[in-house]
């Protein structure tokens, strides 16, 4: 296995699998909002880029110095080649990416509105056929899941052949191979079969507050809360969904609150915390203690920077994974890890990328958003 400076402490370089949904993103920046389905809208500029969880999470991990391998299926087409070229240029290892010669690479067309919000039109292509068998290389290829430290999967609600029991089987296998497991959601709905079977095999789970509300059948409440978050997005309201998610079996649940920050909820089960900590090579309660809840505010984004939130959640999770696997090497506290994750999302939103050392030196200079009133007591 490849070694780095961390080998001086007798530990191998962290290796992460970034698996799941991969697509090409066609971004229509500065899009008009159509007045009717048949209206003509104008856009300021067009950008083709690598998108999806594999791309966005992998890019951050590579930029932060974590060795990351893409595991997914692409089509044998120009879009697939574009993804491979961009991943290679960003430092994401593509050696194990599988190619399907009959199905096109997934494509997402994203109108980015002038206020930073976005829509999405998605052609699933290879995402529709992705499963726990065709995403991996053949048995005689030399691929060994046990050589990794972390397995991350993105967007089970959109990968219809790899969610629920199938994804649970995959994460259970990763767990049995000694890996930390995590997954992130996009396009979440209230179908309990998508994620409930997966959660008992999940060390770290992330959703934004709207996705969490969808999963926990509180989306109607979310619509009302989002109209007045300063007063209605309370700790008690967020806890309802977080505790439901913890009951499904995850060890750590991270819920991002849009521009306001993230709330982290930890299981009451010390055995789960011990398992996660041992795989991070740290003491049992060095990062997480049973039942802990804490809040970390986001950084202020200047609207004049033409913000684009596409990929911000993936970037947050990439920063979180990097901070956790490099916690011991960089001597990071949980507050620093969450600030690192927020800074990855921040620079993604304003269209920049930075190294780990650049981020750690920049974080103290970034202004934070004032916390929502009921989360003040949870601030790190």
C-alpha positions, -999 to +999 in steps of 0.1 A: +000+000+000+012+035-008+027+053+022+030+090+031+045+111+058+019+097+082+039+064+080+063+080+104+037+071+131+033+036+117+000+043+100-007+039+062-020+068+041-058+071+044-075+056+013-111+064+006-135+049-019-159+075-034-187+054-049-221+058-062-237+084-086-214+100-112-226+122-140-216+151-162-231+184-150-242+209-177-245+241-157-265+269-172-252+298-151-273+329-145-304+312-158-337+330-161-366+314-143-391+303-169-425+320-166-442+290-183-431+256-195-428+269-230-411+302-223-377+311-237-351+317-210-316+332-213-284+321-195-252+341-188-228+312-195-225+274-199-201+251-181-195+214-185-181+197-154-178+164-135-208+161-112-225+137-087-213+124-054-183+105-068-169+136-085-177+163-059-167+143-028-136+128-045-124+162-057-123+176-022-107+145-007-079+147-034-074+184-029-070+178+009-043+152+004-064+120+009-059+092-016-092+085-032-104+060-057-136+064-078-158+033-079-187+035-103-199+027-138-196+050-168-207+048-204-183+043-233-190+077-247-176+113-247-192+121-214-176+091-197-142+101-212-147+136-199-153+124-164-122+102-165-100+130-178-113+155-152-110+130-123-074+121-133-065+158-135-079+164-100-060+135-085-088+110-082-077+075-091-098+060-119-081+027-123-111+007-110-139+026-128-160+002-148-173+009-184-206-002-199-207-003-237-245-002-241-257+026-218-248+063-219-231+081-190-255+100-168-261+137-175-275+163-153-286+197-167-286+224-140-301+258-144-282+280-119-305+309-111-292+344-105-298+341-067-277+310-065-305+285-063-307+257-089-330+233-106-321+199-122-330+178-152-315+143-148-309+116-175-298+086-154-280+065-180-254+043-162-268+054-128-299+034-135-280+002-139-254+007-112-255-022-086-233-038-060-219-062-086-212-043-118-195-013-100-165-034-089-137-048-110-136-086-118-124-109-091-090-115-109-083-077-112-063-073-080-088-050-064-090-055-026-115-036-006-096-043+026-068-020+015-090+010+021-099+029+053-133+044+044-161+036+020-184+064+010-215+061-011-236+089-026-273+093-036-291+060-030-325+076-038-312+081-073-294+048-078-325+026-080-306-007-083-283+001-054-303+012-023-322-005+005-312-041+010-287-041-018-268-011-004-271-026+031-253-057+017-226-035+002-219-015+034-221-047+055-194-061+033-173-029+036-177-031+074-167-067+074-136-057+055-126-032+082-138+000+066-156+030+080-188+035+061-208+065+052-234+077+028-250+109+016-285+115+001-298+136-027-334+136-041-346+121-008-382+110-003-402+093+024-398+057+011-385+038+042-371+010+021-344+033+005-322+040+036-336+022+067-320-012+059-287+007+053-285+027+085-274-001+109-242-005+087-235+032+085-209+050+107-216+086+094-247+098+076-254+132+062-285+149+049-296+185+047-326+195+068-351+193+039-338+158+030-340+147+067-376+160+069-385+141+037-370+109+050-388+113+084-421+123+069-420+159+081-417+177+048-450+195+052-436+209+085-403+218+068-422+240+042-437+260+071-404+261+090-385+273+060-407+304+057-394+317+091-363+297+100-351+323+126-380+314+148-393+280+137-361+261+129-355+251+165-333+226+181-364+206+192-378+205+157-344+193+142-340+168+169-372+150+159-357+139+126-322+134+139-334+110+167-355+091+141-324+087+120-302+076+150-329+050+159-324+035+124-289+026+135-263+051+123-235+061+146-232+098+137-259+118+120-250+152+105-278+175+095-269+207+076-292+236+081-288+254+048-267+285+052-268+284+090-245+255+098-245+218+108-259+199+138-242+167+147-259+139+167-241+109+181-256+075+191-260+066+227-244+032+220-207+032+232-199+001+212-207+019+179-185+048+190-157+025+200-159+008+166-156+040+147-129+054+169-108+023+166-108+025+128-097+062+131-069+050+154-080+074+182-093+070+218-130+060+221-144+094+231-117+116+215-141+129+189-176+116+199-192+107+233-225+088+237-255+111+231-234+141+222-251+170+202-232+199+189-236+228+164-210+245+141-221+276+121-213+281+084-193+308+068-208+340+053-210+338+015-209+372-003-238+373-028-216+394-051-194+363-057-222+347-078-227+317-055-234+283-069-245+257-043-242+227-066-220+202-049-218+221-016-232+192+004-208+167-012-179+191-005-189+194+031-189+156+034-155+154+016-141+178+041-156+159+070-141+126+059-107+142+053-108+158+087-117+126+104-091+104+087-064+130+091-075+139+127-045+123+144-019+134+118-031+170+118-042+171+155-077+183+147-105+189+172-141+181+162-146+219+159-117+222+135-130+192+115-165+207+111-150+241+102-129+224+076-160+207+062-178+241+061-148+258+044-148+231+017-185+239+010-178+276+012-150+275-014-171+252-036-200+277-036-177+306-047-159+284-072-125+279-056-105+249-044-078+249-017-054+225+000-057+213+036-030+237+048-045+266+029-079+259+044-066+255+080-048+289+077-078+306+061-106+294+084-098+319+112-103+348+088-137+337+075-168+354+091-194+330+105-232+333+102-248+341+136-263+309+150-300+303+151-312+312+186-320+277+199-286+263+188-264+288+206-260+264+236-248+236+213-219+257+197-185+242+199 
